[in-house]
Amino acid sequence: MGKILIVDDTLFMRTLLKNILFSGGHTIVGEAGDGEEGVTKYKELKPNLVTMDIVMPKLNGIEALKAIKAFDPAARIVMCTAVGQEQMVKLAIKSGAKGYIIKPFQAPKVLEEVKNVLAS
């Protein structure tokens, strides 16, 4: 199971994801409330996987993704997106994201995507 960093500007979403991932046997090594903090925590904690919200203050998810990939090209990042952000998801995948999960989160889908990305 993976060591996961959760990056989302909403405490509710971080808590929801934490509970889903924890139920799947994963370890949450850290949380960040914006993209800038997410990049800093990635460098500190070196998680196996990051869940990254797209719309956030300071650095958005795409900018934070690019910064993390520049630091660690092997980083595994799964984007969290609301329905209707397909263009952003395409850009994220092009920028190095390994997958995405759609809000509102459905536990089986979240766990399956995380498992697939960790196995890649």
C-alpha positions in Angstrom: 0.0 0.0 0.0 1.1 3.5 -0.6 2.3 6.5 1.4 0.1 9.3 0.1 0.1 13.1 0.2 -3.3 14.8 -0.1 -3.3 18.3 -1.7 -6.7 20.1 -1.7 -7.7 23.6 -0.5 -10.9 22.2 1.1 -10.5 20.5 4.5 -13.8 18.6 3.9 -12.3 17.1 0.6 -9.0 16.2 2.3 -10.9 14.5 5.2 -13.1 12.6 2.8 -10.1 11.4 0.7 -8.2 10.5 3.8 -11.0 8.3 5.1 -11.4 6.6 1.7 -7.6 5.9 1.3 -7.2 4.9 4.9 -10.1 2.3 4.5 -8.1 0.9 1.6 -5.0 0.3 3.7 -3.0 3.4 2.6 -0.9 5.6 4.9 -1.5 9.4 4.7 1.9 10.9 5.2 0.7 14.5 4.9 -1.8 17.1 3.7 -1.5 20.5 2.0 -4.0 23.2 1.6 -2.6 24.8 -1.6 -0.3 24.0 -4.5 2.8 25.7 -3.0 2.5 23.8 0.2 1.9 20.6 -1.8 5.3 21.0 -3.6 7.1 21.7 -0.3 5.6 18.7 1.4 6.3 16.5 -1.6 10.0 17.3 -1.3 10.0 16.8 2.5 7.9 13.6 2.7 8.7 11.9 -0.7 5.3 10.0 -0.9 4.6 7.2 -3.3 1.6 9.1 -4.6 -0.1 12.5 -4.5 -3.7 13.3 -4.9 -3.8 16.8 -6.3 -6.8 19.1 -6.6 -6.8 21.2 -9.8 -8.4 24.5 -8.6 -6.4 25.9 -5.6 -4.8 29.2 -4.4 -1.1 30.2 -4.7 -0.2 27.4 -7.2 -3.0 25.6 -9.0 -2.9 21.8 -9.4 -1.3 22.0 -12.9 1.4 24.3 -11.7 2.1 22.2 -8.6 2.2 19.1 -10.7 4.8 20.6 -13.1 6.9 21.8 -10.1 6.8 18.3 -8.5 7.6 16.6 -11.9 10.5 18.9 -12.4 11.9 17.9 -8.9 11.0 14.2 -9.4 10.2 13.0 -12.9 9.0 9.7 -11.4 6.4 11.3 -9.2 3.0 9.6 -9.3 0.2 12.2 -9.2 -3.5 11.7 -9.5 -5.6 14.7 -10.2 -8.9 15.4 -8.4 -11.4 17.1 -10.6 -15.0 18.3 -10.7 -17.1 17.2 -13.6 -16.7 19.6 -16.5 -12.9 20.2 -16.1 -12.0 17.8 -19.0 -9.6 20.3 -20.6 -7.7 20.7 -17.3 -7.5 17.0 -16.9 -6.1 16.6 -20.5 -3.5 19.3 -19.7 -2.6 17.6 -16.4 -2.1 14.2 -18.1 0.0 15.9 -20.8 2.0 17.5 -18.0 2.7 14.1 -16.3 -0.3 13.2 -14.1 -0.8 9.4 -14.0 -4.5 9.5 -13.6 -7.5 11.3 -12.2 -10.5 10.9 -9.9 -13.8 12.8 -10.3 -15.6 14.6 -7.5 -17.9 13.8 -5.7 -15.6 10.9 -4.8 -16.8 7.3 -5.0 -14.6 5.1 -2.7 -14.3 2.1 -5.1 -13.3 4.3 -8.0 -10.8 6.3 -5.9 -9.2 3.1 -4.5 -9.0 1.5 -7.9 -7.4 4.5 -9.5 -4.8 4.8 -6.7 -4.1 1.0 -6.9 -3.5 1.2 -10.7 -1.3 4.2 -10.5 0.8 2.7 -7.6 1.2 -0.4 -9.7 2.4 1.5 -12.8 
